[in-house]
Amino acid sequence: MTAFAILSIIIVYFGILFAISHFTSKKDSGNDAFFKANKNSKWYLVAFGMIGTALSGVTFISVPGEVGAPSGEQFKYFQFVLGNAIGFVIIAKVLLPLYYRMNLTSIYGYIERRLGTYSYKTAATIFLISRTIGSAFRLYLVVIVLQRYVFDFYGIPFAATVLISLALIFAYTYRGGLKTIIITDTLQTFFLVSSVFLTIYFICRSMDLNVIEAFSAVKNSNYSKIFFFEDFLSSKFHFVKQILGGMFVTIAMVGLDQDLMQKNLSCATIGEAQKNMYSFTAIFVLINIFFLSVGALLYIYAAKNGIEVPTDLVTGKPRTDLLFPEIAFRHLTLIPSVIFLLGLTAATFATTDSALTALTTSFCVDFLAMDKAENANNANAVKTRHFVHLIFCFLMFLVIVFFNVINDSSVVGMIFRVASYTYGPLLGLYCFGLFIKSKTVKDKWVPLICLLSPALTFLISENSKTLFFGYVFDNELIIINGLITFIGLLLISKPSSQKMIF
């Protein structure tokens, strides 16, 4: 597939998104439409569209790539997915009713009413930092693919590629916000899901395998082990670690994250929001099974055709996340290449456009109080929102360029891991608010607790082998992070002077 063909498809793709944006925002581009989609989103559209947001471009290329990683990951990711599913059910049962009962626009409004202003601003700041870094990282990994296979051909520098990508996202989201994204993400999820199934079909066809034969090939390969019960202390793959990590990461990074919760809150009632979450969970689990199957088939195909895992152009080390694009663009026919490109583009931009909208919403509501009645009719509110949206695009641009300058996967991975650490304090804040009803906190001390908690968690993680008889943490480390925050909040707690009703 030529660079010109790839570029042409991307242009047509964004043309469709712009048309949707124009249609959804031409009658109403106010703040209520941007923040809450006027509270009339259809739950089934939200459920389907959330798949595209939850499954980023990183998932699209990295999960299949890791199936055959030298570390022997195989299907171990599915254990994490099962933990995710448990977390989604807890969100639907515990957090969504709370948010609807309080009629929140920003979910961090709960912290303001429960613990105080400093705690509220701290929670919102944690989200802004974490989501900016996390979303920038996801976009960065996919822009690398576009740069390698398209823009290098035209001599366009990496920074310009990033700027173009973010400018396009800004252009179709700055007016309609969530109202536009509910529709665009539904379309993008359709491309994403279709690409997974069609990729399996074309790879199977190229190896002359029918459905039953493909299933047997995956099952009998060296890539299909799902459950890992060996070596609890030193293995990151252990079933218990993956289940606990998946559950608590989901509660913190979905249930306590403005991005995905903002879509749920756009449904008219709590019943519809819960139906959305349950449907989303079922689709999420199913689609990840197929992602892992794609990974196994890719490695089987590569072995059969003598294809090696591509190497990083700078470090020379193998990059498993480049195997999927390598096979799609250079070894399959035109149609599978187009399908892969649409899926990758959809996964990437469905995540990034949603994140930018959530970041803008959080800042405008949590720091500029645009949801307050006294600001509802402010003539400059929409212009201010546009400016905030632009600023977050620019911040994301700077972060991505910084990642590229570092150009060291281990360092970049650590930065992303540090960003995920910051969700631990959110977990601690909400647990204290929900379970310690008789107390509140000394509000001004909360920012310090939320700074110390990730630092202590990092020290524990780095020294866990010594401290815990060889134990190695994986995603379940977020539990330690939240627990440290929770204990810190208990230490600065005081009796509450009012009865807590939420």
Secondary structure as GFF3:
##gff-version 3
##sequence-region A 1 502
A	DSSP	alpha_helix	3	25	.	.	.	ID=ss1
A	DSSP	alpha_helix	31	36	.	.	.	ID=ss2
A	DSSP	three_ten_helix	37	39	.	.	.	ID=ss3
A	DSSP	alpha_helix	43	54	.	.	.	ID=ss4
A	DSSP	alpha_helix	57	66	.	.	.	ID=ss5
A	DSSP	alpha_helix	77	90	.	.	.	ID=ss6
A	DSSP	pi_helix	91	95	.	.	.	ID=ss7
A	DSSP	alpha_helix	96	101	.	.	.	ID=ss8
A	DSSP	alpha_helix	109	115	.	.	.	ID=ss9
A	DSSP	alpha_helix	117	146	.	.	.	ID=ss10
A	DSSP	pi_helix	147	151	.	.	.	ID=ss11
A	DSSP	alpha_helix	158	173	.	.	.	ID=ss12
A	DSSP	alpha_helix	178	206	.	.	.	ID=ss13
A	DSSP	alpha_helix	211	219	.	.	.	ID=ss14
A	DSSP	alpha_helix	239	250	.	.	.	ID=ss15
A	DSSP	pi_helix	251	255	.	.	.	ID=ss16
A	DSSP	alpha_helix	258	264	.	.	.	ID=ss17
A	DSSP	alpha_helix	270	305	.	.	.	ID=ss18
A	DSSP	three_ten_helix	320	322	.	.	.	ID=ss19
A	DSSP	alpha_helix	323	330	.	.	.	ID=ss20
A	DSSP	alpha_helix	334	366	.	.	.	ID=ss21
A	DSSP	three_ten_helix	373	375	.	.	.	ID=ss22
A	DSSP	alpha_helix	381	406	.	.	.	ID=ss23
A	DSSP	alpha_helix	409	421	.	.	.	ID=ss24
A	DSSP	alpha_helix	423	435	.	.	.	ID=ss25
A	DSSP	beta_strand	439	441	.	.	.	ID=ss26
A	DSSP	three_ten_helix	443	445	.	.	.	ID=ss27
A	DSSP	alpha_helix	446	462	.	.	.	ID=ss28
A	DSSP	alpha_helix	464	467	.	.	.	ID=ss29
A	DSSP	alpha_helix	477	491	.	.	.	ID=ss30
A	DSSP	beta_strand	493	495	.	.	.	ID=ss31
###
